[in-house]
Each structure stands twice: as C-alpha cells, then as structure tokens.
Amino acid sequence: MRLNFLNTERTASMRRGAALAAIALMLGGCDTLSSLNPFDRPEVYKPEIVADVPADRLYNEGLARIQNGDSEGAAKKFGEIDKNAPFSPYAKKGLILTAYANYEASKWEEAITASKRFIAQNPGSPDAAYAQYIMGMSYFNQIPDATRDQERTELAIKAMEELIAKYPRSEYVVDAKEKILVARDQLAGKEMNVGRYYLQQRNYTGAVNRFRDVITKYQTTRHVEEALMRLTEAYMALGITNEAQTAAAVLGHNFPDSRWYKDAYVLLESGGLAPREDRGSYISRAFQGFTRVVAGVVNPF
C-alpha cells in the first residue's frame, strides 16, 4: 500500500510539473508570437496611405504621356482607371486607350489582353472594331520568319478575319485584308521551306505533301509558282509523270512568263516529256476559276 501511495503521489507530482512546464511554454510561445506581430513592431510595419486619384485626372495624365511619347507610362495611367474607378465614365475610354498605349509601347501581349477585355465588355461599341484591329496588329507584329513556328501568324489571320466578318464596314477592313495576304504568304513560305528540305533529303512524298498544301491553300501567294515547279520536280523523281506534266501545264497556263515555268519545261523535256494537263488531277482542279490577288489587286488568269 505504501508503495502504491508513493507511486500515486509521485505520479501526481509529475503531472503538476508537466502542466506548469506546458503553461510556461505556452506563455513563452505567446511572447515569441507577439514579437512577430507587425503591428507591435513599428520599425518593420509602416502603414502607407494611398490616396485615390480621380479618374479624370488619370485619364488626362495618360493622354499627356501619350503626347509626350511615353506610351508605356500612359498605359499604366489608363490601367489605373480600371483599378480605381471601374464604373466611372472614363473606364471604357481608359480601357481602349490602354490597348492603344501598350501597342504603341510594343507591349503586344498587354495590348491583346486589353483589346479582348474591351470587346468582351463592349461588343456593341463603335470602338470595338478598333480594339479588334489593335489585337490583329499586335499578333501581326509578332510574326516570325518563315523558318520558325507560325502560331502568331495564324492568330493574326484569325483576328483580321474576325474583324472583316464582324465589322465589314469598318475603316480597318482594307488594311486587314492586306495583312491577311502578307500573313498567308508567310505560312506558304513555311511550307515551302519544309518542302525544299524534303526534296534535298529525297523524301519526295513528304515534299509533295507540302507543295500540295501551297497550291491548294495559298494560291494567292507569291510562292505558288515555285510550288508548281517543285511538284513537277518531285513527281518526276517519283516516276509519276502524269502529275508532273499537269503541274507544269498549270504553271505555264497561269504564269506563262514565270522563270519557274521555264525550269519545269526544261525538266520535263530532259525526260522526253512535255507539259500536258490532266483535268482530273487535283492540281488542275485546284486552279479551276483561279484568281490571283496581289496587294489588293485582282488579277484573273
């Protein structure tokens, strides 16, 4: 019994000690935590009061910066209107000018984002066509050379086509059509680069596929003449003389003065052949009713 009592007393004492230690630890922890509170440490936390700037003032400051050639600074001022006064009469103007100022500052992605927001929020606005044009031009200005990925080229075409479809009476339609021609020419150039590479590697089937895309999808580009000649070359190498003769015949019919036709003619002649069009060929069908557009001028052949 004595042993049990001592054990019980000792256990109780240990429990009291543990409780006191826990309380001390908690109090010490509170002291530590309170020292991390920034409001208790003014040398670390200094409240800063930022005054709201009226929307009209931000708008005028943005305009002034544009006039002074500070497009990037102007974009920031117009962007602040949306943050500080999103429901003010200046919010809509500020958003379209944010797109414009970013475009002028060559900040293409920011211009695209602002343009998309403006169109989404104001689809019926007279400035919606302008926002669509800024978006298209922002993509257009990012078009890489023909050796690289052409995602931006395709996005530029899509944006300009949407402009023409949605706002057919817009003053930007004429230029949008011109930009589409340039962008499509770039896509054709990409296909030609790959096709030429396949020719050099003697992958004639791969080359045919690329040149076929040029004559079926990008007929109005400057690359179509060479594409027809390269088809003649690839089909000759494959021994498919019927298609080779058709490619040369279509080339000669539509571009009789082309140097590429002269090359195709000589190539066929070296094999004892002459241009002869097969009306059932996909090459012939691709050029039925063909009309070429160059820099806004329609040239029927």
Secondary structure, 3 states (H helix, E strand, C coil): CHHHHHHHHHHHHHHHHHHHHHHHHHHHHHHHHHHHCHHHCCCCCCCCCCCCCCHHHHHHHHHHHHHCCCHHHHHHHHHHHHHHCCCCCCHHHHHHHHHHHHHHCCCHHHHHHHHHHHHHHCCCCCCHHHHHHHHHHHHHCCCCCCCCCCHHHHHHHHHHHHHHHHCCCCCCHHHHHHHHHHHHHHHHHHHHHHHHHHHHCCCHHHHHHHHHHHHHHCCCCCCHHHHHHHHHHHHHHHCCHHHHHHHHHHHHHHCCCCHHHHHHHHHHHHCCCCCCCCCCCHHHHHCCCCEEEECCEEEEC
